[in-house]
């Protein structure tokens, strides 16, 4: 993607832009570094500002079903206020801090099917053009990786991951969407739930872990989801296998005890108890009968990527060489489609 895009709103002969992110995956709350390369056009141009925009492909559920769209969730101005001479090449290095809730796109170096991008916007002589789109790769924080590793060792398998538009009531969620990592149940829980969904909501002081167990019995059976929330520190040292197994056990038991009574209804507008916004792990993160999962709906099967659970935890596996290719194709199609739309 080296200077191949002419900035459409500036016309042929305008400057071109190519943003290059430094190699390797970034992490939520960490630094994203790289350089914006500019190449002057046929005349001198005043570069008013260079802005990086973080974008994500997000699913939205509504009465008519599901739809997908692109959501911008952060913007950074990284340069501007200079004249770019005709034909001149100019580099603008940048370091920006990613939001703590930035979704994880890979685990153990393997893609999860989550699509994030960095879009570069150039403002020149009063005109703005989104001139470049680059894939953004995000690795998990240590606590996120430890929890996923524990789930894998307990026998859970990766099913899919997606980004859902909306908010989880009663949490400290900041972004307009949240990530769900959907897992197939470990054998000891397979008779009780179809899947477990994990959402991480990180913040500077730690992280909320939201666990949801789906309803058994089908879409129209009247069953309900159970949901619990737990809080961990970024550098906690715990017996994660025992800790996470306790979380799951409590979630499943809670669902069995209260699910049929509608304590965790879909589309409810309640929230967790306001008196304890960040419950510690000492109370197990348990919430009483009146708690609800405000405005949240469980999504259906996603990409269908299979992650084999084993000694290495949730290590990404491939079924017949097809699944991983589907993920790569879909990610690639997203960026190619964006270029065609903007070209």
WOQUIUR-V843607 format. One record per pair of residues at least 6 apart in sequence whose C-alpha atoms are under 8 Angstrom apart, sorted by the first residue. I is the first residue (numbers start at 0). J is the second residue. Records with the same first field share a line. If there is no record, write none. Layout:
BEGIN
I->J  J
END
This chain:
BEGIN
0->17
1->16  17
2->15  16  17  37  38
3->15
4->15  16  130  131  342
5->11  12  13  14  15  16  130  342
6->13  14  15  16  128  129  130
7->128  341  342
8->126  127  128
9->123  126  128
12->40  41  42
13->39  40  41  42
14->37  38  39  40  41  44
15->37  38  39  40  130
16->35  36  37  38  130  131
17->35  36  37  130  131
18->33  34  35  36  119  131  132  133
19->33  34  35  36  133
20->31  32  33  34  133
21->31  32  33  34
23->136
24->135  136  137  138
25->31  136  137  138
26->97  101  103  137  138  139  140
27->97  98  99  100  101  102  103  137  138  139  140  201
28->96  97  98  99  100  101  202  203
29->96  97  98  99
30->94  95  96  97
31->94  95  96  97
32->92  93  94  95
33->92  93  94
34->90  91  92  93
35->90  91  92  93
36->88  89  90  91
37->87  88  89  90
38->83  86  87  88  89
39->83  84  85  86  87  88
40->84  85  86  87
41->85  86
42->84  85  86
43->82  83  84  85
44->82  83  84  85  123  124
45->80  81  82  83  123  124
46->79  80  81  82  83  121  122  123  124
47->79  80  81  121  122  123  124  125
48->76  77  78  79  80  121  122  123
49->76  77  78  79  119  120  121  122
50->74  75  76  77  78  119  120  121
51->74  75  76  77  117  118  119  120
52->71  72  73  74  75  117  118  119  120
53->71  72  73  74  115  116  117  118
54->69  70  71  72  73  115  116  117  118
55->69  70  71  72  114  115  116
56->67  68  69  70  113  114  115  162
57->67  68  69  70  161  162  163  164  176
58->65  66  67  68  161  162  163  164
59->65  66  67  68  163  164  165
60->66  163  164  296
72->174  175
73->98
75->95
77->91  93
78->91
83->89
99->200  201  202  203
100->172  173  174  177  199  200  201  202
101->137
102->113  137  162  177  178
103->113  136  137  138  139
104->110  111  112  113  114  115  136  137  138
105->111  136  137  138  139
106->138  139  144  313  314  315
107->314  315
108->138
109->315
110->323  326  327
111->159  160  304  326
112->159  160  161  302  304  326  327  329  330
113->160  161  162  330
114->134  135  330  333
115->134  135  136
116->132  133  134  135
117->132  133  134  135
118->129  130  131  132  133
119->129  130  131  132
120->127  128  129  130  131
121->127  128  129  130
122->128
129->341
132->334  337  338
133->334
134->334
140->233
141->233  234
142->231  232  233  234  235
143->199
145->239
146->239  240  243
147->312  313
148->311  312  313
149->239  240  243  312
150->156  240  243  244  312  313
151->308  309  310  311  312  313  314
152->240  308  309  310  311  312  313
153->185  240  244
154->184  185  186  308  309
155->182  183  184  185  186  308  313
156->182  183  184  185  305  306  307  308  313
157->180  181  182  183  304  305  306  307  308  313  315
158->180  181  182  183  300  301  302  303  304  305  306
159->180  181  182  300  301  302  303  304  305
160->178  179  180  181  301  302
161->178  179  180  301
162->176  177  178  179
163->176  177  178  179  298
164->175  176  177
165->175  176  177  294  295
166->172  175  176  177  293  294  295
167->292  293  294  295
168->268  269  270  271  291  292  293  294  295
169->270  271  272  273  276  293
170->207  271  276
171->200  276
172->200
177->198  200
178->198  199
179->196  197  198
180->196  197  198
181->194  195  196  197
182->194  195  196  197
183->193  194  195
184->192  193  194  195
188->251
191->215  251
192->212  213  214  215  251
193->212  213  214  215
194->212  213
195->210  211  212  213
196->210  211  212  213
197->208  209  210  211
198->208  209  210
199->206  207  208  209
200->206  207  208  209
201->207
204->232  233
205->230  231  232  233
206->230  231  232  233
207->228  229  230  231  277
208->228  229  230  231
209->226  227  228  229
210->226  227  228  247  250
211->224  225  226  227  250
212->224  225  226  250  251  254
213->223  224  225  297
214->222  223  224  225  258
215->222
216->222
221->259
222->258  259  261
223->254  258  259  261  262  263  264  265
224->254  258  263  264  265
225->250  251  253  254  258  263
226->250  263  292
227->250  284  285  286
228->284  285
229->278  279  280  283  284
230->277  278  279  280  284
231->279  280
246->283
249->285
257->263  288
262->288  289  290  291
263->290  291  292
264->291  292
265->292  293  294  295  296
266->292  293  294  295  296
267->291  292  293  294  295
268->291  292  293  294
269->290  291  292  293
270->290  291  292  293
271->286  290  291  292
272->286  290
278->284
302->325  326
303->322
304->317  322  323  326
305->315  316  317  318  322
306->313  314  315  316  317
307->313  314  315  316
308->314
317->323
END
